[in-house]
Amino acid sequence: MKFVILAALASVAFGVPQGYSAPAPRSSVRDDSFEDVAILRDDRVHEDDGRYNFDIEAENGIRASESGSPNGPAGAITSAGEYSYTAPDGTDVVVRYVADENGFQPQSDLLPVAPEFPHPIPQFVLDQIAFAAEEDARRPRTDSFERSGSVRAPSTSYQRP
């Protein structure tokens, strides 16, 4: 019996796919889309009470800074910070953000902006609403539940045809 269990375990162990391998070291990768970038500054502070901040800058112009503290509901971390980089077209991108109980809230001149609300309602929509109101006014109201707000329970008897 022990031999059968040992054989089953061995077959499972040898049956595990062996296709995964660790990624190759960066030095052996022949992809020109990656470049090694030196980190110019990497300042990190983590306090015992949960507060933290970091400030990072790379030689290619990428910068990020953030600070946070556990002052959200139930001790959730509230964070604020910014990151910046130069886009491939040469545009300087700066994004400032707050992350709190309302979620991640980025702000940048380059982010799309939703239209003001309430936006103007198109005339065809207003016409359809008026038409529906006219139809409702012309319809005779015979059901008592429409006027009283009460609902009648369905009949529980069933008659076979």
Secondary structure, DSSP 8 states (H G I E B T S, - for coil): -HHHHHHHHHHHHHHS---------GGG---TT-----EEEEEEEE-TTS-EEEEEEETTS-EEEEEEES-SGGG--EEEEEEEEE-TTS-EEEEEEEEETTEEEEE-TTS-----SS----HHHHHHHHHHHHHHHHS----HHHHH-------------
